[in-house]
Amino acid sequence: ESEKSKYFPTSLRNDKKSIFGNSLIGLTIDNGSIGMQLPEDSEPIVVTFNHEESKDLYELRTCVFWNITSLSWSGEGCQFSHIVSDSNTTVCHCRHLTNFGVLFDYVGDADPTDSQLSNLSLALLILSCLAILVTQALLFFLKSGKRSSTKTLVENSRNCTLFAAQLAFVTLAGQHNHVSDEVCQFFGALIHLFYLAFFAWTALEGYSFYSALVTVFDKKHLSSKMFYLLGFGVPILITMITVIVSQAGGYNLYLRRNAGKEVVACWLGVEAMPAIVVPAGFVLLANLGITITCVYIAHTARNKRSISSKSKILASMRNTILLSVLLGLTWFTALIPTSTVQQYMSVTLNASTGLYILAYSVLANKQIMGEVRERGSNMMSSTISGTMSEMVSSHASTAGSKS
């Protein structure tokens, strides 16, 4: 009957050469609303099937699952273990991470369990978090007290909220199979709050750029209290409103579900995406206007000096790129869902934000790099000097004992 079924085709999707045999062995776990307590060490789930001895080549077996979104068999996220399987046993290792592309997916096209996008997301987000830690450590030890207090406040807050948001997404978004729906919704709300705070501080960074370049002689700048109110107060307010609407109406807005109504991530559902897309879209449009204004002013200033056209163009391009990545304009790629290529582009550009911050704040900063080289040189000199002193002292002690 399976060969006649339109719901359970006998071949893998996009692979007509892989055909199911006479025996199909499977395992279904339907735990309802009860959370499955699994180890949190990111090890894959191991499923072992014991069956009658098979004379076929077991190396040709495949571990798949039924994707209720695409209504097809899929091998993404599951691997057949050649090492421990034999003629009587089939062992499958399955791991389903969370695709970073769901963050702005307001149409429901992004597959949270896409293994390739999920692995790319995990790698880039971890690198981004490490880059932020390195940046903050260097800025703290090398430039403490040497910068504008407002600039320091905005940069530190943006970096810390981005680190918290990315770390929360990596560790919490994919916990839907490990915890109850209530805890999963709490995780989703936490991720929502951190990303809203990141976009709020990105907007404030755009404001600080605009103030520094355009309103040079205007003394009416925002106070630190107002920065904190806008940077943290507004995100908390939006998150609280979303939580209240979700709980009061029983909508479970912080459970991302697929077409089969199955929870696939601890994140905003498609119907609740305006809670992140609208605030972020407002920030991006504002920062786009600021970027255009700043680049235009800088270009106009260069026209008044004797600089070659090539240098002007290169300088304008450099400023545009720097401002774009710092003010979050790469997130426009996530706001316009079109295809799989767009998803890869969005994940690559936006999961790497911490790397942009490291490049701008440290690697491209001559003062910081100069201090790094100076301290590195001093440490090397001290180490060499100490080693030489120990060698001389040891040699002198040996000579004294012989005499």
N, C-alpha and C positions, 0 to 999 in steps of 0.2 A: 504494500500500500504506500510505502514511503516514496516509491518512484513516481507515483501518480499525484503526490501531494504538492500543491503549489506553495505551501507554507514551509515545508521542510525539504528543500531540493537535495539531490544526492551528490552534488558537487560543491566545492568551495567557490565562493564568490570570486570572479575574475580568474578562475583556475579550473577549467573544464577537464584538465588531465587528472585531477585528484578526485577519485570517485569512492564513495563509501562502499564498503563490502557488505556481505550478508548480515554481519553482526555489528550493531551500533551500541557501544557501551557508554553510559552517561551517568551523571550525578547531578541532582538538583537540590539546592538548599533553599527552603522558603521559611525564613525566620520571622516573617511578619514585622512587627515593630520592635522586636527584641534585638539589642545590639549583639553582634558576635565579638567576643573578646579574643582578639588575635594579638600575637606579639608585635610590639612597635619597633622592631629592628629592621624594618623594610625588607625582610627576607621574603621570597616568593612563597605563595601557598602551594604545598605539595599534595597532589591528589594521586593516590595509588589505586589502580584497578587490578584485581585478581580475576583471572579468567581461565578457561580451558586452554590447554596447550595449542599454540598456533604454529603451523609449519611455514607460514609465510615469513618474509624478511621483516623482522620487527623494526628495523631501521627506517622503514618506509611509512611507519605509522605517524599520524598527525594529531596533535591536541588542539581542539577547537571549541568554541562556545557559540550558542545561538544568540546573535545580535538582534534584539527585538526592535531596534530602531530601523535598521536596514532590511530586516526580515531575511537574513542570510547567515550562513556559517562563516565565522571569522576566526583566524588564528592569531590575531593581534593580542599581544600581552601574554600568550601561553606558549610554552615550549615543551616538546617531547624530550624526555631525558634518555639519551642513548646509553648512558653509563649504567644506570641501575635497572633499566627495563630488560626483560628477557621474554622468552616464548610464553611464559605463564603470567607475566606482570607487565603492565603499562603504567608508567609514572609521568605525570604532567606537572610542570612548574608554571604557575600563573601569577602574574603581577599586573595589576591595573592601577596606574598612577592617574593624575589629573592633568588634563591639557590646559595650559595657561590661556589658551584662546577662548575659554568660556568666560573670562573676566568681563569682556564687553559684548558677549554674544547675546544680542537682544532679539535675534530672529530664530535662535535654536538650531543653527546650522553646525556649530562646532561640536564635535564628539569628545566629551570629557575623557573617554577611555582610549582615544587614539594613541597607540603605543609610541609611535615615532614622535609625534608632537609632545606627548607627555614626557618622554625621555629628554627631548630637546629642552623643554620647559624646566625640568629638574636641574639639568646641567647648567643652564644659563642663570637660573635663579640662585643657585648655590655660588657660582662665580661672582654674581652681582653682590650678594651678601658679604662675601669675603672681601671684595673690592671696597665696599663701604666701610668695613671694619678697618682695613688698612688706611683708608683716607682719613677717617676720624682719629685714628691713633697718631698719624703723622701731623695732622692739623693741631691736635691737642699738645703734643710734645714740642713741635717746632714753631708754631705761630701763636701760641697762647698769649693773649693780651696785645697783639700787634695789629689787630684788624678792627674795623668799625664794629661796635657792639651789635648794631642792627643787622649788619651783614653776617656776623657770626651766629646770631640767634636764628636767622632765616636758614642759613646753610645747615647748621647742626640739626634743627628741627626737621627740615626736609629729609636729610640723610637718615635720621633716626626713624622717622615714620615710614620711609621707604623700606628700610631694613626690617622693621616690624611687620610691614605688610607682606613682603616677599617671604619672610620666614614663616609667617602664619599661613600663607597660601601653600607652601611646600609641606608643612607638617600637619595642617588641619583640613584642608579642602578635600582630601581623599580619604577621610576617616569615616565616611558614611556607612561602611560595612562593619566598622569596629565599635560604633557607639549608638546610642538611642537617637531617635529623631529629634528629641529635645536638645540633647547635647550637640548634635550636628547643626541645629539651627543657631545655637550659641556660637559655635565656631564660625559659621557663615556671617553672623552679625559682627564678630570680632574682625574678620578679614575686611568686611565692608567699612567698618570704622577706620581701620588703619589706612586703607586706600583713599578714603575721603580726606583724611588728614594729610596724606601725601599730596593730593591734588590741591588742597587748600594752601599748603606751604609753597607749592610750586607757583600758585597764583601770587602769593605774597613776594616770592622771589622776582616774578615779573614786575610787580609794583616797585620793588627796590631798584631793579635795573632802570625802569622808567624814571624814577625819582632822581637817581644818580646822574642820568644823562640829560634829561629834559628840564627838570625843576631844580637845577643846581642851586639857585639862589632863593628857593622857596624853603623857608624854615618850618613850615607847617607839615611835618612828617608824622606818621602814625606813631603812637607811643607803644612801648613794649607790651602793656596791658591789652591794647587793641590788637596787636599781632597775635597774642595768645588767644584772645577771644575769637578772632576770625579763624586762626589756625587749628584750634581744638574745639571751641564752642560750637561752631557751625556744623562740623562733622558729627559731633555728639548729638546735636539736635536732629539732624537728618536721620541718623541711625535709630534714635529713640522713636521718631515718628513711624519709621518703617516697622520697627518691632511692635509698636502698639497696634498699628493697622493689621499686622500679621496675626497677632494673638487675639485681638478683639473679633476679627472676622473669621478666624480659624483657617486662614489661607496658607499657612506654612510657607511664607515667602522666601525663607532662607533654605529651602530644599530644592536643589536643581534636579528636575526629573526629565527623563527622555520621553519619546513618543508613547512608550508603553506605561507611563506613569511610575516608572521605577526610579528611585533616588540614585543619582549617579555622582553627586558632589554636594559638599556642604557649602553652598553658595546661592546667591540670588536666583530664583526661578526666572524664566523668560518674561513672565508677566510683571516681575518686580524690577527689571533692569533699568527703568527710568530713574530709580533711586541712586544709581551710580553713573549712568550715561548722561543724564541731564546736568548734574553738577560738574562732571568732568568735561562735558562738551562746552559748558559756559567758560570754564577755566581755559580750555584750549583756544577758543575763539578770542578771548581777551588777550592771551599771551601771543597769539598770532598777530593781532593788531600792534602789540608792543614790539614784537620782533621786527615787523615792517617799519615801524616808526624809528626804532633804534638804528637799523641798518641804513635807512634813508638819511638820518641826521649824520651818521658817521661818514657816509659816502659824500654828502654835501660838504662836510668839513674838509675832506681830502681834496675836493675839487678846488679849494682855495689855496692849496699848496702845490708846489711843483713836483707832482708824483706822476709817473707814467701810467697810461691807461691800463696796461697789463697788471701793474701793481694794485691799482684801484679795484679792478675786477676780482683779483685773487683775494684781496683784503675783504671785499664785500661778501664773497663766497664763504670765506673762513668765518666771518662774523655771523652769517646766516646759519651756517651749520652748527656752530657752537651754541648760539641762542636757541636754535630749534631743539637740540637734544637736552639742553639744560632746562628749558621751559616746557618740556613734555610734548612738543609738537609731533613726535613720532607716534603718539597715541591716536592721531588721526587715522592711521592705518587700521586701527581696531574698530573705529566708528563706521567704517564703510565696508561691510562684509560683502565679498564678491565670489571668492573661490578658495580652493585649498592653498593656492599660491599666496593669496592674501593672508591666510591664517599663519603660514610659515613666516611670512614677512613680519606680521604683527608680533608673533611670539619672539622672533629673533631680535627685533628692534626694541621691544618694550620690556622683555625679561632681562635685558642687558643694561638697564639704566645705571646700575651701580658702577659699571665699567666706564660709562661716560663721565660720571662724577669723578672717578679716580683719575682719568685722563686729563680732565680740565683742572681739577683742584690741586693735583700733585704733579703728574708727568709733564704737563704743559706750563707749569708754574716755575719760572726760573728761580724765584726766591726760595721756594720749598726745595727744589732739586739741588740748589746750591748749598743749602743747609744740610741736606742729606749727605751730599758728597763730603762736606767739611767734617761732619760728625763721624762719617765712616772713615775718613782719613785719620782723624784724631784717635779713633778706637784702634785702628790698625797700628798707628805709631805707638800707642800705649802698650798694645799687646806685644809688639816686637821689642820695645824697650824693656818690658817686664821679663820677657823670655831671655834677652841678652843678659840682664842683671842676674837672673837665676843661674845662667851658665857660668858667668864670671865668678859668682859667689861659690858655686859648686867646685869650680876649678881651683879657687884659692884655698878652699877647705881641704881638698885632696892634696895640694902641694904642702900645706901646713902639716898634715898628718905624716907625710913621707919624711919631712925634715925632723 
